[in-house]
Amino acid sequence: MRHVELTIRGTVQGVGFRPFVYRLARELMLRGWVRNSGRGVIVRLFGAEDSVERFVRAVPQEKPEAARIDEIALSELPHEQYDDFTILHSSESAETFTQVSPDLAMCRDCARELHEISDRRFAYPFTNCTQCGPRFSIIKDVPYDRPMTTMSEFAMCAECAAEYDSPVDRRFHAQPVACSKCGPTLEWLTNSGGEWSAECHRIEAIHAAARELKQGKIVLIQGIGGFHLACDARNEAAVCELRRRKGRDRKPFAVMFADRRQLRSWCSVGLRELEAIGSPAAPIVLLKKSPACEAAHSVAPETPTLGAMLSYSPLHSLLLEECGFPLVMTSANRSEEPIQYRREDALDAMKEIADFALVHDREIEMFADDSIVRVIGKQSRIIRRSRGFVPSAISLREQFAKSILSFGADLKNTFCIAKEQSAILSQHLGDMEGERAIAQQQRALAHFLKLYHVKVEAVACDLHPDYSSTRLAEEFAESHAIPLVHVQHHHAHLAACLAETQRDEAVLGLCLDGTGYGTDGTIWGGELLYGDFRSFRRLGHLQSVPLLGNDRVAREPWRMALAWLDKSLDLRSNAPRIPLLAMIRKEFGEGAVSALLTARLKANYPLTSAAGRLFDAVAALLFFGTRRQFEGEAAMHLEHQTSPYMQPAYDLSLEKEDDQWVLSPVPMIRELVRELEDGVSKPVIARRFLEGFAEGLVNLCGRAAGETGSQTVALSGGCFQNAILHERVTALLTERGFEVLAHQAVPSNDGGIALGQACIANAQLRGR
């Protein structure tokens, strides 16, 4: 006989884990108890030795689908008698770092009940169980029990209470459990001149919403982690009107589908993509449009892909089925502003955008935008990490000596709380522009610090002195009198990849993005580093050119095209006859080119080695012209317009300058321009560019490997969201015997940078 205690860490609360343990223990004739605690789930087992061993083996193999186990610690205890196996109430802990479950998509059992006319939850839009439903968005504090959630306002009826109290029921301690007798209620509101008035409730509200959506109206919908604006995804007039009211020009809208059958009629879906879109996280997945796609042109203009998601809540499911067609489902905000998640705030902010509103009385405690996933290199990779993934912790290889809070960067901002061997990234917070964005970030941070009861002992932030995130970090460190570590942007990218892949040795880091403040005061972004968590060396980089227009280049990619043309060609005496230069002269005047390229003016602009800016330049030369872009649009357009067929690579030169390798695209730009003048197919030119750039990067890694002895390369930075570049660089490195590390669970873009900052701060503080 053995008496043991198991401490199970991971996403094991709010996902039906205790009932699972209860049933398994009773099947194996074990006695003892299970309970939630600040450390995870604690299990005491007393029984035959072989039964205890079978239990320990079965837990990771048979766990609930939504659970994730990071560690099972077992300790032997003196023998103790128990009458039975029981589920105890949660314990409280002042120093808790337990892992709260993310919001989970509706499970199969709840979907069956939703559509079974004899079931008491038939057509109830808030049905859930321990396997699905809201979690992170409703929790106020831990431990995760109903009184600590926004469901505390709803007293359970006798039937729900019986389910909640029964260890053999799948709704045992499902904190949001409810039914039409005792749970949240839908309400349908009409907007009349900015004034909202209630028209109907319950299922009638869904009927009304479907009716108006069929008429081309725009409806505000209260979801799980925030509000959406919805319209008929087939209706060009409705989609254009939504764009006009929201102030969103060309950035693609996401589309929600009722089921996989409907999804397949619009999109081409592979096995990995089906796994991702149908997972409990239920993210938006970037898919190729099928030839039969009926999406209005303005849903995702000039792109062959669609951001698709399946209905992930009972409310969405009922609405999509009643409509019979897919819906645009975009965040309820004006362009570039944070998502709305408080009911009154959303109704006030959207009164000039939405015609109607479908809302309910279950409050959203904390917002979470829809997550975005893309399959690259046959692996699902998170592009935006939010609803469905947050706040699942990332297990770290190294123990943290202090509790560290890192503030991330200003684009695609997230923050990170790290303690012991876990790091928790916040949900996607967007770009830190304006007071509303900063206020939203501060609300989220306050919630996380309360939720995890963490006493922050050190702070980390970006090296850029003018970032809002840097200033917030400095203020936090000063007000709490704790150390502050400034971290170079691309070192943080490298460290984030090391942390995610659970490596800690020094490796080569190929870090490619659009901007990052360098240690020399220039703007980096095409970097080959060699380093670990403690330190790094810059071994090589993309050749630098002036950032013609400073921050304006992010919206006006033609400026970077001009910078690279100036670097590569003699524009004064022998300017090439290409469309872009003609467009610049026509739009800005004959003297515009020479004015921007005067030595005095160029000297006023910082230098940049950013790969993202090179992508912008090539996109402008080939396809984009002088058009303004949303962030990343030109590079995205370049990828979509690239030929799918292999082409001979353009040449890039590689020279040693001041102990660093410099990768120069000048030969490539010259050849690209010549072929553009000769009328070579633009998709072919784009493919030759990507092939040449990939080969140049791998040659750079080869030279650095000879100097360092490292045969491991970590890929990080937003440029690796380009599937062609990611796959070609990976293939070429692998062919040359390199081991390649790449992101999957953490975004390669700036959404993952806070993780790297925290790990670097930990390593540097340990060394003090």
Beta strands, then each sheet from edge to edge (+ up, - down):
strand 1: 2-11
strand 2: 31-37
strand 3: 40-47
strand 4: 68-76
strand 5: 85-87
strand 6: 186-192
strand 7: 195-201
strand 8: 219-222
strand 9: 227-232
strand 10: 254-257
strand 11: 267-268
strand 12: 284-289
strand 13: 305-310
strand 14: 327-331
strand 15: 356-360
strand 16: 372-376
strand 17: 379-384
strand 18: 394-395
strand 19: 404-406
strand 20: 416-419
strand 21: 422-425
strand 22: 458-462
strand 23: 484-487
strand 24: 507-512
strand 25: 526-531
strand 26: 536-542
strand 27: 545-546
strand 28: 607-608
strand 29: 653-657
strand 30: 660-664
strand 31: 712-716
strand 32: 739-742
sheet 1: 4+ 1- 3+ 2- 5-
sheet 2: 7+ 6- 15+ 8+ 9- 14+ 10- 13- 12+ 11-
sheet 3: 7+ 6- 15+ 8+ 9- 14+ 10- 13- 12+ 16+ 17-
sheet 4: 18+ 21- 20+ 19- 22- 23-
sheet 5: 29+ 30- 26- 25+ 24- 31- 32-
sheet 6: 27+ 28-
end
